[in-house]
Amino acid sequence: MKIADLIVWFEEWANPSWQESWDNCGWQIEPGVLQEQARVLVCLTPTLAVMQEAIAYRAAGISVNLIFAHHPLIFNPPKSLRSGDPIAEMARLAFTHNIGIYTAHTNFDQVQDGTADVLAQILELEQVFPIVTTQPGLGYGRVGNLQPSTSLGELMAIIQTQLAPPNLIYSPTVDLERQIDRVAVLGGSGASFISAVVKTGAQAYLTSDCKFHQFQESRDRDLILIDAGHYATERPACDRLAQKFRSLKIEWVQLSQKDEDFRSFYR
């Protein structure tokens, strides 16, 4: 499959026009690779480490020509491109080595098998629906039922096992024996959806990047807030995306092994 055909297929599923006004989905850098057979490295964030990984594959004889990322390389238009600047270096290497960079962000968050939907599947939620519907069949986050219900402690153990976050934070003073039968999930920064989650009747909400007072707000509204970290809650959807690309019989697809969490925890 040519890169141009892959992008057409993807955009029929997760149209870039669905992105938020502040977002920057679609081509970040297209150095003239559209008619090449797709050889794709999938990642969460397009960093210099991922670019160097793609270049290393090329040196080993695998001509990677597309980095397909969830997070945009460019959120705001840069005012200059200078040597040593990460975005400038990414652009230089992309054109030097003929590697395109394409991003699917808030459009990918909304769709079936997108960031939230994959979390719901991992937790085996049933009767699933969006936290906030954006259009028929699409929306941000997912809410679903656990059948049978489980204790909060057991739910936390499942999250730790399935997502392997380096640090799992949850609301204070909650009983780990409390039975949970409805859970909301949203990969990445989802604390702004707390009010919408409360309206769904979910007892627990798995997301990331939650602030101190957002834990207070959730506690006061009887919602158990669980923060598993941005990387851990979105990386599984990248893995699923790589699987979907393989089902298209693309010549070569690999999930990046150089994706970065950007955080370390001193134990």
C-alpha positions as CSV (number, residue, x, y, z in Angstrom):
1,M,0.0,0.0,0.0
2,K,1.3,3.4,-0.9
3,I,1.5,6.1,1.8
4,A,-1.1,8.2,0.0
5,D,-3.5,5.3,0.0
6,L,-2.8,4.6,3.7
7,I,-3.6,8.2,4.6
8,V,-6.8,8.1,2.6
9,W,-7.9,4.9,4.4
10,F,-7.0,6.4,7.8
11,E,-8.8,9.8,7.2
12,E,-12.0,8.0,6.2
13,W,-11.9,6.4,9.7
14,A,-10.6,9.4,11.7
15,N,-11.1,12.5,9.7
16,P,-8.7,15.4,10.6
17,S,-11.7,17.8,10.2
18,W,-12.9,16.4,13.6
19,Q,-9.9,17.8,15.5
20,E,-10.3,20.5,18.0
21,S,-9.6,24.1,17.0
22,W,-6.3,24.2,19.0
23,D,-5.0,21.0,17.6
24,N,-2.8,20.2,14.6
25,C,-3.6,16.9,13.1
26,G,-2.5,15.6,9.7
27,W,0.8,16.0,7.9
28,Q,3.5,17.6,10.0
29,I,6.3,17.0,7.5
30,E,5.7,15.5,4.0
31,P,9.1,15.3,2.2
32,G,7.7,13.7,-1.0
33,V,6.9,10.2,0.1
34,L,3.2,9.9,-0.9
35,Q,3.8,7.5,-3.8
36,E,6.2,5.2,-1.9
37,Q,5.2,1.9,-0.5
38,A,4.4,2.5,3.2
39,R,6.9,1.4,5.8
40,V,5.6,2.8,9.0
41,L,6.9,3.4,12.5
42,V,4.0,4.1,14.9
43,C,4.6,6.1,18.0
44,L,2.9,8.2,20.7
45,T,5.1,11.3,20.4
46,P,7.4,12.2,17.4
47,T,10.7,12.9,19.2
48,L,14.3,13.0,18.0
49,A,14.7,9.5,19.7
50,V,12.0,8.1,17.5
51,M,13.4,9.8,14.4
52,Q,16.8,8.3,15.2
53,E,15.1,4.9,15.6
54,A,13.6,5.3,12.1
55,I,17.0,6.3,10.7
56,A,18.6,3.2,12.4
57,Y,16.1,1.0,10.7
58,R,17.0,2.5,7.3
59,A,20.7,1.9,8.0
60,A,19.8,-1.7,8.7
61,G,18.1,-2.1,5.3
62,I,14.5,-1.3,6.3
63,S,13.5,1.9,4.5
64,V,11.2,3.4,7.0
65,N,9.5,6.4,5.3
66,L,6.6,7.4,7.7
67,I,6.5,8.1,11.4
68,F,2.8,7.9,12.3
69,A,2.3,9.6,15.7
70,H,-0.6,10.5,18.1
71,H,0.9,13.7,19.4
72,P,1.6,16.5,16.9
73,L,5.1,17.6,16.3
74,I,4.0,21.2,15.8
75,F,1.2,22.6,18.0
76,N,1.9,26.3,17.2
77,P,3.7,27.8,14.2
78,P,7.4,28.2,15.0
79,K,8.7,31.7,14.6
80,S,12.1,30.4,13.4
81,L,13.9,27.2,12.6
82,R,17.5,27.1,14.0
83,S,20.2,24.5,14.3
84,G,19.8,22.6,17.6
85,D,16.1,23.3,17.9
86,P,14.2,20.0,18.2
87,I,11.5,20.8,15.6
88,A,14.2,22.2,13.2
89,E,16.3,19.0,13.7
90,M,13.2,16.8,13.1
91,A,12.5,18.7,9.9
92,R,16.1,18.5,8.8
93,L,16.3,14.8,9.4
94,A,12.9,14.1,7.8
95,F,14.0,15.8,4.6
96,T,17.5,14.4,4.6
97,H,16.3,10.8,5.1
98,N,12.9,11.1,3.3
99,I,10.8,10.2,6.3
100,G,7.3,11.8,6.6
101,I,5.7,12.7,9.9
102,Y,1.9,12.4,10.2
103,T,-0.2,13.0,13.3
104,A,-3.6,11.8,14.4
105,H,-4.6,13.4,17.8
106,T,-8.1,14.6,18.8
107,N,-9.6,13.0,15.7
108,F,-8.1,9.7,16.8
109,D,-9.4,10.2,20.4
110,Q,-13.0,10.1,19.3
111,V,-13.2,7.0,17.1
112,Q,-13.8,3.3,17.7
113,D,-10.5,1.6,18.4
114,G,-9.1,5.1,19.3
115,T,-7.4,6.1,22.6
116,A,-10.5,5.9,24.8
117,D,-12.1,2.9,23.1
118,V,-8.9,0.8,23.5
119,L,-8.8,1.5,27.3
120,A,-12.5,0.5,27.6
121,Q,-11.6,-2.8,25.8
122,I,-8.6,-3.4,28.0
123,L,-10.9,-3.1,31.1
124,E,-13.5,-5.3,29.4
125,L,-16.2,-2.7,29.9
126,E,-19.7,-3.5,28.5
127,Q,-22.5,-1.3,27.2
128,V,-20.0,1.3,26.3
129,F,-20.8,4.9,25.3
130,P,-18.8,8.2,25.1
131,I,-18.5,10.5,28.0
132,V,-19.2,13.3,25.6
133,T,-20.7,12.6,22.2
134,T,-19.3,14.7,19.3
135,Q,-21.4,13.1,16.5
136,P,-23.3,9.9,16.1
137,G,-21.1,7.0,17.2
138,L,-18.1,9.2,18.1
139,G,-17.0,11.1,21.1
140,Y,-14.4,11.7,23.8
141,G,-13.8,9.1,26.5
142,R,-15.8,6.0,27.2
143,V,-18.1,4.8,30.0
144,G,-19.1,1.2,30.5
145,N,-20.1,-1.4,33.0
146,L,-18.1,-4.1,34.7
147,Q,-19.9,-7.4,34.7
148,P,-19.6,-8.7,37.3
149,S,-18.8,-5.7,39.4
150,T,-15.4,-5.7,41.2
151,S,-13.8,-4.1,44.1
152,L,-11.8,-0.9,43.7
153,G,-8.7,-2.7,44.8
154,E,-9.2,-5.4,42.1
155,L,-9.8,-2.7,39.5
156,M,-6.6,-0.9,40.5
157,A,-4.7,-4.2,40.2
158,I,-6.1,-4.7,36.7
159,I,-5.0,-1.2,35.7
160,Q,-1.5,-1.7,37.1
161,T,-1.2,-5.1,35.3
162,Q,-2.6,-4.0,32.0
163,L,-1.1,-0.5,31.7
164,A,2.1,-0.9,33.8
165,P,2.2,2.8,34.9
166,P,5.3,3.8,36.9
167,N,3.0,5.6,39.3
168,L,-0.7,5.0,39.9
169,I,-2.5,7.8,41.9
170,Y,-6.1,7.7,43.1
171,S,-8.5,9.6,45.2
172,P,-7.9,9.8,49.0
173,T,-9.8,8.1,51.7
174,V,-11.6,5.6,49.5
175,D,-12.3,2.1,50.5
176,L,-10.5,-0.4,48.3
177,E,-13.2,-2.9,49.0
178,R,-15.9,-0.6,47.5
179,Q,-17.7,-2.4,44.7
180,I,-17.4,-0.7,41.3
181,D,-19.8,-1.5,38.5
182,R,-19.4,1.5,36.2
183,V,-16.1,3.0,35.0
184,A,-15.2,5.9,32.8
185,V,-11.9,6.1,30.9
186,L,-10.2,8.8,28.8
187,G,-6.5,8.5,27.7
188,G,-4.3,11.5,28.2
189,S,-5.3,14.7,29.9
190,G,-8.9,14.1,30.9
191,A,-9.5,15.9,34.2
192,S,-11.5,18.7,32.4
193,F,-14.2,16.0,31.8
194,I,-14.9,15.4,35.5
195,S,-18.3,17.1,35.5
196,A,-19.4,15.2,32.4
197,V,-18.2,11.9,34.0
198,V,-20.2,12.5,37.1
199,K,-23.4,12.9,35.0
200,T,-22.8,9.4,33.5
201,G,-23.1,7.7,36.9
202,A,-19.5,6.3,36.7
203,Q,-18.1,5.5,40.1
204,A,-14.4,5.6,39.0
205,Y,-12.6,7.5,36.3
206,L,-9.3,6.4,34.7
207,T,-7.4,9.2,33.0
208,S,-4.2,11.2,33.5
209,D,-2.5,14.6,34.2
210,C,-4.8,15.4,37.1
211,K,-4.1,18.3,39.4
212,F,-4.2,18.5,43.2
213,H,-7.6,20.3,43.3
214,Q,-9.1,18.1,40.7
215,F,-8.6,15.2,43.1
216,Q,-10.4,17.3,45.7
217,E,-13.2,18.1,43.2
218,S,-13.7,14.4,42.4
219,R,-13.7,13.4,46.0
220,D,-16.3,16.0,46.8
221,R,-18.5,14.7,44.0
222,D,-18.1,11.1,45.0
223,L,-16.1,10.1,41.9
224,I,-12.9,8.0,42.4
225,L,-10.3,9.6,40.2
226,I,-7.5,7.3,39.0
227,D,-4.4,8.9,37.3
228,A,-2.2,6.3,35.5
229,G,-0.2,8.8,33.5
230,H,-0.4,10.2,30.0
231,Y,2.0,7.7,28.4
232,A,0.4,4.6,30.0
233,T,-3.1,5.6,29.1
234,E,-2.4,6.4,25.4
235,R,0.4,4.0,24.4
236,P,-2.0,1.0,24.1
237,A,-3.9,2.8,21.3
238,C,-0.7,3.2,19.4
239,D,-0.1,-0.6,19.7
240,R,-3.7,-1.2,18.4
241,L,-3.1,1.2,15.5
242,A,0.0,-0.7,14.5
243,Q,-2.1,-3.9,14.5
244,K,-4.7,-2.3,12.3
245,F,-2.0,-1.2,9.8
246,R,-0.7,-4.7,9.7
247,S,-4.2,-6.0,8.8
248,L,-4.0,-3.8,5.7
249,K,-1.0,-5.8,4.4
250,I,1.4,-2.9,4.6
251,E,4.9,-3.9,3.7
252,W,6.4,-3.1,7.1
253,V,4.9,-1.7,10.3
254,Q,6.5,-1.5,13.8
255,L,5.6,0.1,17.1
256,S,8.3,2.4,18.3
257,Q,10.5,1.1,21.1
258,K,11.9,4.6,21.7
259,D,8.7,6.4,22.8
260,E,9.3,8.3,25.9
261,D,7.3,8.9,29.1
262,F,9.2,12.1,29.9
263,R,8.8,11.4,33.6
264,S,10.8,9.4,36.1
265,F,9.8,8.6,39.7
266,Y,12.3,8.4,42.5
267,R,11.4,5.4,44.7
